[in-house]
Amino acid sequence: MDWFAYEKKARENGYKTICGIDEAGRGPLAGPVVCAAVIMPLDKESIIEGVNDSKQLTPKVREELYDKIINKAISYSVSYIDEKIIDKINILNATKEGMLKCVNNLAVIPDILLIDAVKLKTEIPQENIIHGDELSYSIAAASILAKVSRDRYMEEMDKSFPQYNFKQHKGYATKEHISKLKEFGCCNIHRRSFIKHFISDDGVAL
């Protein structure tokens, strides 16, 4: 597989500043969806070895790559869209909002966006790539920024809500998390629209 096929195609079409975009946390029962946009240098000397879809990497490797990515990036941005907005506008729209916020916060305006699956309302040209984090170096780099940022956030939330063990499952619907929900009810960072099968309208476990 050519890890840079989409970047090469973009360059052949005249685009020079290529931005990868991805998110982490669309599925969890708690916490924000975190989006990241990053413009990476693509000359041979600047390529970071080991960059891959964040889901394929261990937490330790993701942390190491995170530091390398932010140090090498031409520009990057990370945004957090919290559970209250997710409940209000749904997870897809919250993800789009977060991605657009990232693009708008970049210090450099990109020529083209390579996005993992989602289509954004923007005048900047874009290519929407299914499983883009497995096919594009730029999107994979963004996926690492998003995943590490979200994991760190959930580890901080574990200090405020230790009864749920967020540091372990990061808010995903694991057997342990669902058991804790049923035992303790919901907390401030739970997505009410995601947990309605486990929790009543007043936040009490069913």
C-alpha positions in Angstrom: 0.0 0.0 0.0 1.2 3.5 -0.8 0.8 5.4 2.4 1.1 8.7 0.5 -1.1 8.0 -2.5 -3.7 10.6 -1.6 -1.1 13.2 -0.8 0.6 12.5 -4.2 -2.7 12.8 -6.0 -3.3 16.1 -4.3 0.1 17.4 -5.3 -0.4 16.2 -8.9 -3.6 18.3 -8.9 -1.7 21.4 -7.9 -2.4 21.4 -4.1 0.6 22.1 -2.0 -0.6 22.5 1.6 -2.4 19.3 2.5 -4.3 18.9 5.7 -5.3 15.6 7.3 -8.4 15.6 9.5 -9.8 12.9 11.9 -11.6 12.5 15.2 -11.6 10.3 18.2 -14.6 9.4 20.4 -17.7 9.2 18.3 -18.8 6.0 20.0 -18.3 6.4 23.8 -21.0 6.9 26.3 -19.1 9.8 28.0 -16.9 12.7 27.2 -16.3 14.8 24.2 -15.6 14.0 20.6 -12.1 15.3 19.8 -11.1 16.4 16.4 -7.7 17.2 15.0 -6.4 18.8 11.8 -2.7 18.7 10.9 -0.6 19.9 8.0 2.5 17.7 7.9 5.7 18.3 5.8 5.9 15.7 3.2 9.5 15.8 2.1 11.4 12.6 2.6 13.5 13.9 5.4 10.5 15.0 7.5 8.4 11.8 7.3 7.8 10.3 10.8 8.4 6.5 10.8 5.7 4.5 12.5 2.7 6.9 11.9 -0.3 4.7 11.4 -4.0 4.5 12.2 -4.2 5.3 15.9 -6.3 2.3 16.6 -3.4 0.1 15.4 -0.9 1.5 17.9 -0.3 1.0 21.5 -0.9 3.9 23.9 2.9 4.2 24.5 3.7 4.4 20.8 0.8 6.9 20.3 2.2 9.1 23.0 5.7 9.0 21.4 4.3 9.8 18.0 2.1 12.6 19.3 5.2 14.5 20.4 6.9 13.9 17.1 3.9 15.0 15.1 3.3 18.3 17.0 7.1 19.1 16.8 7.2 18.5 13.0 3.8 19.8 12.0 3.6 22.9 9.8 0.4 23.6 11.7 -2.1 21.6 13.8 -5.3 22.2 15.8 -7.3 20.1 18.2 -10.9 20.8 19.2 -13.2 19.3 21.9 -17.0 19.2 21.4 -18.5 18.2 24.7 -21.3 15.9 25.6 -23.9 18.6 25.9 -23.5 19.7 22.3 -23.4 16.1 21.2 -26.8 15.5 22.9 -28.2 18.7 21.4 -27.1 18.3 17.7 -26.1 14.6 17.5 -22.7 13.0 17.2 -22.3 13.5 13.4 -23.0 17.2 13.5 -20.8 17.6 16.6 -18.0 15.9 14.7 -18.4 18.2 11.7 -18.5 21.2 14.0 -15.3 20.1 15.7 -13.5 19.4 12.4 -14.5 22.8 11.0 -13.3 24.5 14.2 -9.9 22.8 13.7 -9.6 24.0 10.1 -10.5 27.5 11.2 -7.9 27.5 14.0 -5.0 26.4 11.8 -2.2 29.0 11.5 -1.9 28.1 7.8 -4.8 27.9 5.4 -4.7 24.5 3.7 -5.1 24.1 -0.1 -7.0 20.8 0.4 -8.5 18.7 3.2 -8.1 14.9 3.4 -10.9 13.8 5.8 -11.7 10.5 7.3 -15.2 9.7 5.8 -16.9 13.0 6.9 -17.9 15.7 4.4 -17.6 19.3 5.6 -19.3 22.5 4.5 -16.3 24.5 3.5 -15.0 26.3 0.4 -11.7 24.5 0.8 -11.4 21.5 -1.6 -11.7 18.2 0.2 -11.5 14.5 -0.4 -13.5 12.3 1.9 -11.8 8.9 2.3 -13.5 5.9 3.9 -11.1 4.4 6.4 -8.8 7.3 5.7 -6.8 6.8 8.8 -5.7 3.5 7.4 -4.9 4.9 3.9 -3.4 8.4 4.4 -0.3 9.5 6.3 -1.9 13.0 6.9 -5.1 11.6 8.3 -3.3 9.0 10.4 -1.2 11.8 12.0 -4.5 13.6 12.8 -6.0 10.5 14.2 -3.0 10.2 16.7 -3.4 13.8 17.8 -7.2 13.3 18.4 -6.8 9.9 20.1 -4.0 11.0 22.5 -5.8 14.3 23.3 -9.0 12.5 24.1 -7.4 9.8 26.2 -5.6 12.4 28.3 -8.8 14.3 28.8 -10.6 11.1 30.0 -7.7 10.3 32.3 -8.2 13.8 33.9 -11.9 13.1 34.2 -11.2 9.9 36.1 -9.9 12.1 38.9 -13.2 13.9 39.2 -15.3 10.8 38.7 -13.2 7.9 40.0 -16.2 5.6 40.5 -16.5 5.0 36.7 -12.8 4.1 36.0 -12.6 6.4 33.0 -8.8 6.0 32.9 -9.3 2.4 31.9 -12.1 2.4 29.3 -12.1 6.1 28.3 -15.9 6.3 28.4 -16.5 3.5 25.8 -19.4 1.1 26.4 -17.4 -1.7 28.0 -19.0 -4.2 30.3 -17.3 -2.5 33.3 -18.6 0.9 32.3 -22.1 -0.2 31.8 -22.0 -2.0 35.2 -20.7 1.2 36.8 -23.5 3.2 35.1 -26.1 0.9 36.5 -24.5 1.1 39.9 -23.9 4.8 40.2 -26.2 6.4 37.6 -24.7 9.1 35.2 -22.3 11.9 35.9 -21.9 15.3 34.2 -19.9 14.1 31.3 -22.1 11.2 30.2 -23.9 11.6 26.9 -27.6 11.4 27.9 -28.6 10.6 24.3 -26.2 7.6 24.3 -27.2 6.1 27.7 -31.0 6.4 27.6 -31.2 2.6 27.6 -29.4 2.4 30.9 -30.5 5.6 32.7 -33.8 7.3 33.3 -34.5 11.0 32.3 -33.6 12.1 35.8 -30.2 10.4 35.6 -31.0 7.4 37.8 -30.0 3.9 36.8 -32.8 1.8 35.3 
